[in-house]
Amino acid sequence: MEKRKFIAPYTVSGGWWHRLDDERVQCDLCPRYCRLRVGQRGFCYIRRAQGGEIVLTSYGRASGFCIDPIEKKPLNHFYPGTSVLSFGTAGCNLGCRFCQNWDISKAKQDERLTSHALPEDIALEAKRQSCKSIAFTYNDPVIFAEYATDTALAAHDLGLKTVAVTAGYISRESRKEFFANIDAVNVDLKAFTQEFYGKICLAELEPVLDNLKWIKNETDSWLEITTLLIPGRNDSAEEIERLSQWVLDNLGPDVPLHFSAFHPDFKMTDVPPTPPLTLKKARRIAKETGINHVYTGNIHDPEGESTYCSSCDSLLIGRSRYELGKWNLDKNGRCTFCGTALSGRLDPEPGNWGSRRLSVDIMPIPKKHGHVPSADDTYGA
């Protein structure tokens, strides 16, 4: 990978672009393919045309750093019970009217990016805090791909895992390099109709489905999927059945599927919260379709939060509000009742982080103390 060249403090020369004949520059990172003149920003806001190329204007800046339980991402089959250092930046390449993190994803960078840390500082802090992994989340890491990729490389240097929480709206040209350094992915599949994606997310469904198949079949990343069920918009039994059948046919029965509850927010404050019964019904439909591991989220539902054996249906991992309870897996990740292996990435013993959420301030390592990136700096692999 080329070293990152700082154009100005916290602005780096980005990848995934090419020049057009009319003096514009096209960003090739996501399916929007924004075509920008000098000074213009892309739909995501944090990528800008400058000096005949696309630059990332938020490198080394974040909206904050927190240590979360890995189940909060949500990832239930990726080192259960462990802690993950989570961070995001600002902006987004989707325009979801229901965004549950709109204060971050719809913010201008100067409004939210109050924390500063370079990739190696983040990795060292995660190691110091005994985290298992680092998660790129809160807003979509696709749009800050250079920052996420360099942090992933720094994490791997220290033996840490990496997680991307994403809408999966990434171009075919950029996905191979981005996911090469990601150990686990939770893709937010917004709905299963183009009408929903077009009118409510200002995006396209097909690239997301294509990327889901590619992640599952062409990468080593562990994959889980989340769909936020919004009353009257994407929660019909027919749509949930079609979504579940597509997952079964294209990704297989062992990709965990999470249905989570919507709460009124952003531009959809007139829509009521998702009833718990809707989530439980969706879980039942998906399981009857043939998906082995289906979960409910954003409600207290120990049955829907827990993991069961795909063969004998015995309780394997008990959960309640991110707290782990029963653990009926042997050292090799097999059901202690029938011997069936649980799909996922597992340690011989569960983690013990629990449901805590800890905000952290990341201090630069000594050699960078007091350092602010400048145009003379390079950083990267």
N, C-alpha and C positions, 0 to 999 in steps of 0.2 A: 504494500500500500504506500502511496506517495505521502510524504510528510505534509502536515497541514501548514499552510503559510498564513500567518496573521496579516490581514490587510489593515486592520485597526484593532484597538482593544476589543476582544470578544467577537471579532468578525474574521472568519476564515474563508479562504478560497475553497468553494464547495466542489463536489463532484457531480456527475450525472447531469450534464448539460451539453448543448452544442449551439454554435452560432448559426443564425439564419441569414439569408441573402439580403434582408431588408434592415440590417443592423440591429435586429432584435436577437435575444438569446432565449433559447427554449430550455426550460427545466425538464429533465427526463426522469425525475425521481418518482413521481406518481402519475396515475392515468389522466390527470388534468392537463399535463404538458403545457404549463403556463408559458406564454410567449411574451417576453418582457422587454421594454425599452429601458435605457439607462435610468436608474433611479426607481423604477417600478418594483413593487413587491408582488410576490405570488399570492394566490388565494390563501395560503397558510400564514402569510404576513412575515415570517422570519427568514424567508429566502428572497434575495433581491438581486436585480441585475446591476452589476457594477464593474467597470473596467473591462467590459466585453466578456464577462463570465457571470456565473451565479455564485453568490456568496451566502454563507450562513451567518446571520447577524447575532446569534445567541450562544455561540460556542463558549463554554466555561461558565455559563450563567443558568441558574435554575430557579424554580418557584419555591424551592425548599427541599429538605431531605428528611425522610422519616424511615424508621425501622418498623416494618409491619409483619404480621404472620403471612406466610406464603399463601395460605388459603384465601386471603383477602384479594388476591389478584384477579379472579380466583383461579388457583391451581390446586387441585385436591390430590393429584397423583404425582407431584413433583416434590420429593423430599418433605413429606407431610410433617407439620409441626415446627419447621425451621423458620428462621427469621430472614427477611430480605430488606436490604437498603433500597428504598424507592425514591425516585425523583423524576421530575418532568421539567419542561421549559414553558413556553407560551405558544399560542396559535394552534391551528389544526387545518388539515386539508379536506375535512368534511364540514358541512354546514348544518348539523343536526339541530332541529328546532327544540328537541327535548333534552339537550346535553345536560348531564348531571354534574359535569365539571366545567360549566360554561365560564366561571370566573377565571379559570386558567386558560382553557382552550380558545376562548373568544377575546382574551385580553391582549392589548398591545404589550410588547415585551417590556417596555420601561415601567409598566404598571405592576408587573408580577415578578420580574426576574431580580430578586433582591439577594439571592445567595450566589456565591461565586466559588467555583472549584474546578480544577482541571482533572482530567480522567485519572491520573495516577493518585491524586489526593483522595478521590472518591473510593478507589479500590483499596487504598491503605486504611481508610476509615472503616469500610465494610469489614476488612480483615480484623481491625482492632476491636470492633464490636462483635466479633465472632458470628457474623452473618454467613449464611450458606451461599447467598446469591445477591446480585444487584438487579433491580427491575427498572426498566425505562417505561414510565407510566404517567398517569394523571392527564397528560395530553399525548398525542400519538408520536412515538419515537421515529416513525418514518420521516417526519419533516425535519428532525434534528439528527439525521442519520450519521453525519460525521462525528458528532459529539458522542452519540450512543456507540458507534463502532469503535472509536478509540477507547472509550471507557470499558467496553467489552474485552478488548485486547488486554488492557491493563488488569482487568479482573482475572482473566485466564492466566496471566503471568503469576498471580498470587494464589492460584488454585480455586478461585471462586467461580460460581455458575452465573449465567446471565439469563434474564427474562425480558421479553418484549410483550407489552400489553397494547394491542393495536387493533385498528379496524381492518387491517389487511388491505388497505388501499395503496398499493405500491405497484410500480410498473414492472413489467417483465425484465426490462433492461437493468434494473437496480436490485431486484430481490435477491439474486444469488450472492452478491457481495454483502448485503445487509444481513441476511440470515445465516451466513457462514459462521458468524460469531455469536449466535443466539442458541442457548441450550433449551429454552422452553418458551412457548408462545401461547398466549390466550388471545384468540381473535374474536372481536366483538362483531358477530353477524347480526346486523341491525334488524333484519326482517327477511322474508323470503319472497318478496315481490319487487319488481322494478319500480312500480308505482310508488311504493314507500320510499325506496332509495332516491328516486328522482324528486319527489315533492317534499319530502321531510328531511332528507340528508343532503340533497343537491349533489348526488353522486350516482354511480352505476353499480348494480349488483354483480354483473358477470365477472368483472376483474377480481372481486372478492372471492367468488366461488372458484375461479381459476387458481388464485393464490392458495386457497385452502387445500386444493388437491395437490398443488406443487409442494407446499410445506410438508404435507403428510408423506408424499411419495418420493420426493427428491432431496430432502434434508434429513439431518439427524436430530432436529429440534423436536422436543416433546410438545404435542398439540392438545389444547383444550379450547372449547368454544363457549361463548356466552351470548345469549339473546335476552335483551331487556324487553319484557312484555308490557305493551302499552294498551290499556283498555280501548277497544274499538278500532285499533290501528293495525296491530299485528298479532293479536292473541286468539284468533279464531281456531277452533279445533282442526279445521281443514288445513289452514296454513301451517300449524304446528306439526301435523301429520306429514305434510309434504316436505317440510324442512328436515324432519327426523328421517324420513325415507331417503332424502338426498344424502344426508350424512352417512347413513348405513350403506348405501350403494356406492358412494364415492370415497369414503374415508374409513369405513369399517365399523364394527360394533363397539370397539374399545376406545374410541375417542370420546372423552367425557364431554357431556353437554350440560351447560348451566342455564337455567331460566331464572332471571332475577326480576325483582319488583321495581317498577317505575314510581317515582314521586314527582308531583307537579313542580316544574322548574323551567327556567329560561323563557322560551316562547310558547310553552304548552302548560301554562298554569291553570288553564280551564279544564284540563283532563284530570279525572280522579286517580288516586293511587291504585296500583294493581291489587286486587283482592288476593289474599293468600290462597283461596280455593282455586283461583286461576292458575297459579304456579303449580299447585299440587296436581291439577288436572293435566297440565302440560307435561309434567314429569311422568304421569301414568301413560299418556299417549306415546311419549317417546320410548318408554320401556316396552310397551306393547308392540311398538314398531320393530324393536330388536336392539335398541341401544342399551348396552350393559350398564353404563354408569351415568345416571342423570341426577342433577342436583337442583335444589332451589336456593335462591340467594336474596339478600336484603330483607328477609323475614326470619323470625326465630322458628325453625322447623328442624329439630334434631334428626328426624327420620330422613328428611330431604337433604340434610347436610352430610350425612354419614355415608360410608362406602360399604358395599355389600359384595360378596363373592358372586362372580358371573356364572358359576356352576351350581353351587348349593344354596345361594342366597343368604348365607350366614353373615352376620355383622363382622366386618374386618377392621374398620376404623370408625369409632364413634366420635361424633363432633357435636358441639353445641356452642354457637357464637364464637367460632374459631378456636375453642378449647377442645383438645383431643381427649377422648376417654378410652374406651376399650381398644386394644390393639391385638388383633388375632391373626397376626402374620408371623411366620417364622423368619429366621435370619436371611433366608433367600427370597423373601417377599411372597411366600406362598400361603394360602389359606391353611390354618392349623386344623381345620375340620375335614377338608377333602383334598388338599394338596394343590389346588389350582393356583397358578401364578397370577398375581395382580398386575395388570398393565400399568406402566409408568416408570418413573425413576425413583428408586427407594434406597434408603440406608437400612442396615440391619435393625436399627432401633429408631423410634420416632424422635423428632425434635421436641423440645420442651419450652418453646418461646411463649406459647399460649396466645391470648388475645391482646396483648399489650401493643400500644402504638407509641413510639418514642421519637420525638423530634430531635435532630442532631445538627450541630453546627460543625461544618468541616473546616478544619484549620489546614492551611497549606503545609506541606512537609518542609523541613528546615531550609532546604536549598531554594525554595520558592517563597520564603517568608517575605511578605511585603511586595511580592512581584505582581505586576499587572501586565498582561500580554501586550506586546507592541508589534509593530510592523517588522521588527528585526527577529522575531521569534519564529521557530518552527516547532511543531509538535506532531507526533504520530508514530506509527509503527516503523 
